Amino acid sequence: MDTYMTDEEMIRQYLPHNTTQCFETLYNRYVNKVYHRCLQMTKDSDKAEDFTQDIFIKVFGKLEGFQQRSSFSTWLYSISYNYCADQLRLAKRFSTTQLEESHESTTYEDSMETQLREESYQVMQQVIGTLSPQERTILRLKYEDGLSIDEIAQLYDLKISAVKMRLKRSRAKVQQLCVQRFVD
């Protein structure tokens, strides 16, 4: 197989007739990038390895449906991000770990500060939960994953100005909802 072909050319030419070789080449090109993406999100090498394998199984199951509206790498990155985010969300929801009790003595001020911080965090999580999936995703890509506006624009095939406006509106919405929650 010609390893100098673009991903899209390889998919068009080899997928119908030489599926295994096509999958193998794409896997070898992207396995490390997907693994590092998963590791960045999970902070756990075992989970990152498992997620990487799951992602490639999912991608190869959907490869015939790849419509080339974006590059293969962008499509793969989007699937990787969404898969990891979904798995982490599920893990949080069904977490069975118990919090360790702190045996340190704290002053009244420290405990009040901690309580305020926890309440603020809970309000923020509730507010973010009320956003649309698109609003949550764009905020997470920018502020949790550290993607640049250019990268987000390329990922969603948007203009840079559109990404900036969506970020601005989402931040304003979060701020407004937080203020409402604290006032109520």
Disulfide bonds with the S-S distance in Angstrom:
none
